[in-house]
């Protein structure tokens, strides 16, 4: 399967299987380029949101390094009044999977589990 096919399949899975999804984007952490994105709300720009949230991830990488921790980022949750933004970093630290979900229409545990599975698939195939 080609990279484009894998990304399209990922988009379909997220948009159809993640409860309460508003938008998502996959970003290359090194260069900040969005590989694919999708939204159910045309006023929500998932690529712009992902790029700003990539700065949060980079700051956390710096903090982990500065503290001398032997840890990796699994995910970062940002809770807003009506939304939850989940920043999932792939195991190889190459990609950020950014997902915004409606806080009232979702199961956070289910979404995190799905994103962990999707993250593993991306690492295996990219």
N, C-alpha and C positions, 0 to 999 in steps of 0.2 A: 504494500500500500504506500502511496506517495505521501509526502509531508502534507500537501494540500488536502488530500483525502482524509488523513488522520485529523487535521484541524477542523475540517467540515463536520466530521463525525463527532468530534468533541463538542462543537457548537450545538449540534442537534441534541446531544445528550444533556448538556447543561440547560439549554432553553426548554427542553421537554420534560426533563426528569428532576431538576432541582426545584423543590417546592418554594414558591414565593420569589423566584428569581426576578430581578429587575434588569440587571445587565451584567456582563462579564467581559474580560479581556485577558489574553495571554500576552505577556511582555517578556522580551529577551532582557534579562537583568543587566548584561554588560553594555548593550548599546541603546536600551530604552525603546526599541521599536516594538510596536504591537504586531503580533503575528496574526491574530484574529480577534474579533470582538462581536458582541451582539447586545441588543437591548430590546426590551418590550415597551420602553418609554422613549419616544423620539426626542424628548427634551433632555434626556440623560445621555451624556457623551461618555461612554465607557472607556474610550482610549484616553481622554483627558483625565478622567478620574484615576485610571491605572497609573499614568505617568506621575501624577502627584503622589499617589500612594507608594510608588516605587521609591520615592525619597524617604518615606517612613522605613521601608525595608532596609535601604542602604544605611540609614542612621542606626538601625538596630544591629546590622552587621558590624559597624564601627564600635558600638557600645560593647558588643560581645568580645571583640578583639581587644579593646582597651581594658576590659576587666579580666582578660586572660582566661575566659571561659572556654571550655572544650564542649561547646553546645552548638546545635544547629537550630534554625528557625523551622518549625513545623507550620505554624500559621500565626497570624496576628488578627485579632478581632477588634473592630472599631464599632462601638454601639452608639447609634444616633437615636433620636426620639422614635422614629418610625422605620428605621433601616438598620441593618447590620452589614458591615463591609468586612469581608473575609479576604485576607491576603495570605495565600498559600504559596510557599516556596517549594519548588521541586527538590528532591533529595540531592541532586547534583548542583544545587544553587544556580542553575542556569536560567530558570524561568519563574516568573511571578504569575500566578493565576489569581486574578482579582475578580471577586464576585460581590455584587450588591444584592441583598435580599430584603424583602418586606418582613420586618420583625414580627408582625402579627400573623402572617400566613405561612409560617415555616416551622420546621423542627431543626434547630441548630445542630443537634447531634447527627441527624440524617444528612444534612448538607455537608458537614465536615467529613463524614465518612465517604460520601460520594466524591468530594474533592480530593480526598486522599487517594482513592482508587484511580481517579482521572489523572492525578499527578503522576502516579506510578506508571500509568500507560504512556504518558507523554515522554517520560524519561526513557522508557524501553524503546520507543519508536522514533525519537528525534535524533 
